[in-house]
Amino acid sequence: MSVWGSAIIAGVTLYSANKQRKASARSSRNALEFQKEQQALLEEQKETYRGMEFKNPYTNIQNPFEDMTVNQQQADFMSEQGTQRRADILGGLRQAAGGSGIAALAQSMANQGQVESSKISAMIGQQESNIQQQVATGASATDMAERGGIAALQQAEMSRQATLLGMQAGQTAGANSALQSAYANQMQSNAYSQQATMNALSNMDWKAIGNKINPPPATPTGSDRRLKKNINLIGKSPNGLNIYSFEYKNKQGVYHGVMSDEIPQNAVTVGADGYDRVDYSMLDVEFKKL
């Protein structure tokens, strides 16, 4: 493979590794932004949930029996009825018994009135006892209902706190997991990028690339006229040096170059074999095979 081919492959590898690293970093940033958005939404929902007010539905419940009273109308009716009945009996007997028996009859009727009053008092007492019992029963039921409401309210508060704690724990675990996953992906991408970079750099022929960028000093080329044949002038260089086409006596091919006896002598050296050699890097003429 040529020097530039290996350089292109290395460049493509580096580009792909860098692209993957940037994509991983971008994915991590997107995941972090999404996590922040979800966290903000969750916090808003938590505040709404936290602000909900639980109320005891049994607070200030009324005892339905506490305002009950004795049925005075029934007692008054019975009293009036007994009085009227005694008056009617007394009026009828007054005519039959005459004046002498009225006193004894009145006393008897008075005794009967006392008995009826005692019955009415007993009936009222029974009603009052029943009312007191119902009031006590209603008060107990009201108290139990209110206590049950308090217990339900406390349970709701505890449930809400447990829910908030669970939401927070889940949120924290999810955020940590996403963050660790993003970091792991980014570290893996960076490791891959570094490895790809090292592989690409190690596979490049740095000596050849260096020679292309900064060529080493040229090896002097045999340009002694005595080594050549079929010499033909074909042009001049920008600096006025004669350019020839020629053949070497000891090898095949037609070449393009100068004659060592016609150029500045600082570009000419004499080899161990006694023939001139030319350093073409010092001339504005390119030595090449045609």
Sequence and secondary structure as in RCSB ss.txt:
>XXXX:A:sequence
MSVWGSAIIAGVTLYSANKQRKASARSSRNALEFQKEQQALLEEQKETYRGMEFKNPYTNIQNPFEDMTVNQQQA
DFMSEQGTQRRADILGGLRQAAGGSGIAALAQSMANQGQVESSKISAMIGQQESNIQQQVATGASATDMAERGGI
AALQQAEMSRQATLLGMQAGQTAGANSALQSAYANQMQSNAYSQQATMNALSNMDWKAIGNKINPPPATPTGSDR
RLKKNINLIGKSPNGLNIYSFEYKNKQGVYHGVMSDEIPQNAVTVGADGYDRVDYSMLDVEFKKL
>XXXX:A:secstr
  HHHHHHHHHHHHHHHHHHHHHHHHHHHHHHHHHHHHHHHHHHHHHHHHT     TTTT   TTTT    HHHH
HHHHHHHHHHHHHHHHHHHHHHTGGGHHHHHHHHHHHHHHHHHHHHHHHHHHHHHHHHHHHHHHHHHHHHHHHHH
HHHHHHHHHHHHHHHHHHHHHHHHHHHHHHHHHHHHHHHHHHHHHHHHHHHHHS HHHHHHHHS      EE  G
GGEEEEEEEEE TT  EEEEEEETTS SEEEE  GGGS GGGEEE TTS EEE GGGSS   EE 
